[in-house]
């Protein structure tokens, strides 16, 4: 584990009518651990499209795996998580940040979150990263861009070897950037061994570090 800490990312599949209950239960659990030593932040994201394959994505940052594990030992927390998980398919893993881009321009407002989870052989990650950087560098110069992080799974056997989490001023700004012919050419050159699952999300619950 590096000094940069670690990130937990969960993708959640569940019936459409169960999303509100799941979010409410998660909010209660996250509130309990948000003041634990080593906690940095946690956000629950809901897809902007009603038919998204992955309707919810949770992203939480901790100082270390040990800090996270210690905070989640509470029996009531674990019981609540098991009950919620029985109604949903949760695929989660631990990650470290492999690459990051940030805009020098500060933007206010909630904005929009773009999440892209990738299935690819762990041994091809470095090749994948090189291609990803060519696209990310281009997107980072587009109007409305805020930041972008590519996360690499700590477990080589994780279902999603890489997860891209980016923030934009709006969905329109993101779409405009993706329609750039230069971006489309670089996207077309992406290696075929990676399967992408891209989706736009809005934050529906947020426990930032400053609230600890």
Number of C-alpha atoms within 10 A of each C-alpha: 12 9 7 12 18 23 26 19 25 18 20 20 20 18 10 11 8 13 18 12 11 19 19 13 15 20 18 12 17 21 14 14 20 20 16 16 14 20 22 21 20 24 21 22 24 25 21 17 12 10 9 17 15 20 22 24 22 21 17 22 24 22 18 18 17 12 15 21 11 13 17 18 10 12 9 11 17 13 11 14 16 12 12 18 15 10 14 17 15 19 14 18 19 19 25 20 18 15 15 17 18 16 15 11 9 9 13 6 7 12 18 22 26 19 22 18 23 20 16 20 17 19 10 13 17 11 11 20 16 11 16 18 15 14 18 21 15 15 22 21 15 17 15 23 25 23 18 23 19 23 24 25 25 17 13 13 11 19 17 27 24 28 23 22 19 23 23 23 18 15 19 12 16 22 11 12 21 17 10 13 10 13 18 13 11 14 15 9 10 16 14 9 12 17 13 15 15 17 18 21 23 20 18 15 17 18 20 15 15 7 10 14
